[in-house]
Amino acid sequence: MEPFASGLYVGAVTHRRVKPVAHRLSYRVFSLLIDLDELPRLDAAFRLFAHNRFGLLGFRDRDFGAKADQPGAELPLKDWAARHLERAGIVADGPIRILCFPRVLGMVFNPLSVWFCHRADGSLAAIIHEVSNTFGQRHSYLIPAEIGADGLVRQSCDKRFYVSPFMDMETAYHFRIRPPADDLLLAIRQTDAEGPVLHATLAARRVEISDGALLRAWARHPLMTLKVVAGIHWEALRLWRKGMTIRPRPDAPADPVTIVTPALASPTSLSSAALSPIIAPSKGIPA
C-alpha cells in the first residue's frame, strides 16, 4: 500500500494563563492530520475511519470551512481554501492537510483546526487557523507561512473573533509552529497591550495511521469529544470562581476568513527570547 501523508498525532494540550489570574490546564488528546486528497483512500482502507458517514472515528467535510449559511458552503473543502488563498494572492496548488480532532462516535468539537496549505513542490505556502467557539460560530485566519532555518513557522495576527468569555477582544496571537512530521508543535502566545496573557501548546508525536492505531487511540480516549467540551466548561467555571468576569460577545466578523497580509504575519517586533517560553518539548510524549 502506498504510504499515507495523513497520520495520527498523540500528545497533550496545555494552557497557562498569566493574568489577571493565574490558571493552568493540561489534557491528553489525539488528533488526525488529514490530507484532503487522501480522504477516499482513507475511507476505503480503514474500517475504523469514516468519511462523511457514521463511524468509530471520522471526518465530516461540513465540520470545516464555510458553515451552511455562509458563502462557499457548497464547495469542496479544497476548493473553499483555494478561493480564499486566491483572494490573499497566495499560490498553494499542492496538498492541503488539516490537523484536527476526529469525530468520535459521531461527535466532535474543534476549538482550533489548522490547515497546512502547500505549493505543488511540497513547500508550505500558508496556514489557515480555523477557530470555533461554543456558540456555534466559526472563523478563520489565513496567514502566509514560511519555515525558518530552525524548522519553525512564525506568524502573528490580531484577534477578530470571540472565543473565551473571559478573554478580551483587544489581544493578538503569536504562533510558533513546527509542521507535522515525526512530531509537531503548535505554540500560541496571546498578548494584550501590556504583554503576555496566555500561553497554549499542542505537542504530539506521529503514529502511522492504521486500524490498530485508531483503536488504541480511541481506547485511551473513548469520550474525547465529551472531555473537550466538558473541559472547556469546567475550566470556565474555575476561572469564574477565581473572580473573572464575562466579557460581552460582539457579532462575528462579516467576512468568515480574515486574511493577514505578509507584513503582519510575522512577529518581527518580538525577539526570540521574548517568545521562547511558549516552546515546549515535543519529544518523548507518551501514548
N, C-alpha and C positions, 0 to 999 in steps of 0.2 A: 504494500500500500504506500502511495506517495505520502511523505510526512506532511503534517498539518502545520501551518503557521499559527493557527488557533491553539490555545492551550488553557490550562487550569493554573491559577495562581493562589497559593495558600499562604496566609500571613496574618497580620494584625493591623487594626486601625487604632491610632492613638490621637487624642486631642488633649491639649494643655492650654487652658485659658489663664492669662496672667493678670487681667484686670477687667472690671473694677473689683472682682473677687477671684481668688484662685480656685481652679477647678480642673480635674483631670479624669480622663476615662480611657479605657483600653478594651478592645473586643477582638476576639479571634474571628476571622472571616475567610471566605474563599471567593474568588472572582473568576470569571471567564474572560479570556481575550478572544473575541470572535472576529475572524476575517470575513467580511460580508460576502466575498466571492466564494467562500467555502461552505456557506450555510447548507446548500442542497447536499453536499457530500457528507457533512457532519450528521445531518438528519438521517441519511441512509446508512452511515457506518456504525452508529452507536444506538443501541436500544434504549439507553437511559437519557438520551438527549433528544429534545423535541423542538422543532422549529414551527412556530405558528400553530401549535396544537398542544393539547394537554400532555404532560409527561412528568416524570420524577424531577428532572431539571430541564430547563428550556430557555428559549429566546423568542420573544414575540416582537415583530417589527413595530407594532403600534406603541410599544413602550419607549420609543426613541424618536428623535426628530420632531416634526410638527405634530401637535395634538390634533384631534379630529376637527376642531373648529378653526384651525389655522391654515393659512395658505401653504400649499405644498404637501398637505396631509395625504394626497393621493399618490405621491411619488414614492418609488422605491427608495430605501434609505441612502443608497449610494448616490442616486440622482438628487435627492434632497441636499446632501452635503455638497455635491458638485455645484448646485445652484448658488449656494452661499459662498463657496470658495471662489467662484467666478465673480460674484459681487465684490469680494475682497481683492480681486486681482491676483489670486494665488493659483498656480498650476499644480494640481495634485491629481494626476491621471493614473496613479498606481493603486496599490491596495489601500483599503480603509479598514482599520481594525478597532473595535470598540471594547474597552475594558469596562466591565460592568458586573453587578451581581446577577446571577441567573434567576429565572423564575423557579421557585421550589414548590412543587405540587400545585402549580398554577398561580402562586402568589409572588409578588416582587415589589420592592421599593428601592429605588436607586437614588440616594441623595446626590451622588455625582457619578456620571458616566463619562469616560474620557475617550474621545475619538482620535486615533493617530492616523493622519492623512498623509500618504506618501506619493512621491513622484514615480513615474514609470521606471526610473532606475533604482528604486527602492529607498532613496533618501527621504527623510522626513521633511515635509513642507509646512504643515500646520497641525495644530491641536485644537479640537473643539471640546471645551469643558461644558458639559450639559448638566445643569443643576435642576433638581426637583425639590419642591417643598411639600410640607404635609397638608397644604391647602389645595392640592391637585393642580398646581401650576408648574410650568417648566420653562427654563430659559437657558440659552447657550451663549458662551463667549468663544468666538473664533479668533485665534491668535496665531500669527506666523511663528514657525518654530525652526530652530537651528541647533543641532547638537554641538556643544563646545568640545574643546580638546580634552576636557575631563570626563566626557561622556554624558554630561548633564544638559538639559534644556532649561533655560531661564526665561521666565515670562512674568509680566505684571499686567493688571487691569484694575480699573475702578469697579467697585461693587455697584450693580444696577438692579439687582433682583433680591427681593425679601426672602430670607431663608429662616434663620432663627428668630423667634420673637424677642430674644434677649440680646440681639446684636444690632448696633446702629447701622444705618444705611451708609453713612459717610465714612466708609472704610475702603481699603484697597486690598487686593490679593497679590501675593508674590509667590510664584511657583518655581520649584526646582524638581525636575523630573528626570529619572533615569528610565528611558523607554524599555518596554518589556523585552527581555532576553532570558538568560538563565535566572535572573531575578528582576525585580522592578522596584522603583522608589517613586512615590508621589508625595512631595512635601509642600505644604501650603502655609505661608505666614500671612496672617491678616493684620493690617495695621490701621490706625487712625492718625490724626494729625500729630499726636504726641508719641507715637511709637507702637510697638507690638501689642496686640490684643489676644491673638490666638495662634497657636502652632498646631498643625494637624499633619499626620503622616499615614501613609499606607506603605508598608514594607512587606514584600512577599517573594516567594521563590516559585519557579515554574515546575509544574508537574505535567508530563506529557498526557494529553487527553486520551482516555480510554474508558470503557465501561467500568473497569475495576477502579480507576482513579475517581471517576464520578461517584461511584457507590461509596467509596471510602470518604470522600469529601462530604457527601450527604449524611453518612452515618455519624460523622463527628459534629455536624451542624444540621440536624434534621429539621429544625424550626428556625433557620437563619433569618428568613423574612420577618417572622414574628419577633425574633430577637432584635433585629434592626429597628423596627417600628416601636416596639416596647421600650427599647433602649433610648430612643430619641425622647419619648415622653417621660421616662424615668429621670433622665438627665435634666430635662426641663424642670421637672418638679424639684430636683435637688438645687438647681440654680435659683428657683423661686424662693425656696426655703432659706437660701443664703442672702436673700434681700434684693435679688434682681427684679426689675420691673419690666413689664411687657411694652415693647416699642410698637407704635402704630404701624399698620401694614398699608403701604401705598399700593396703587394699582401696579400690575406687572407692566414692563415696558411694552409699548405698542409693537415694536419690532421684536420677534421672538429670538433673534440672533443679534448679539452685539458684536460688531466687527472691530477688532482692535488693530490700529494701524501699527506698522513696524516701529515707529518712533516711540510708541507707548508700550510695546510688547515686552521690552527687556528692562529689568530694574537697574538701569545704569547708575542711578543716584545712590544705590545701596552697595556697600562694599561686601566682598565675600565674607569677611569676618562678621559683619552685621547679620548676615543671613545664615551663618553656619549652624546656629542652634537648631534649625529645622531639619538638618540632615541626620537621619538615624540609620544605623547599620541594617542592611537587609540580608546579610549572610547568616546562615545558621538558624533561620526561622523554623521552629519545629512544626511538624504537620499537625 
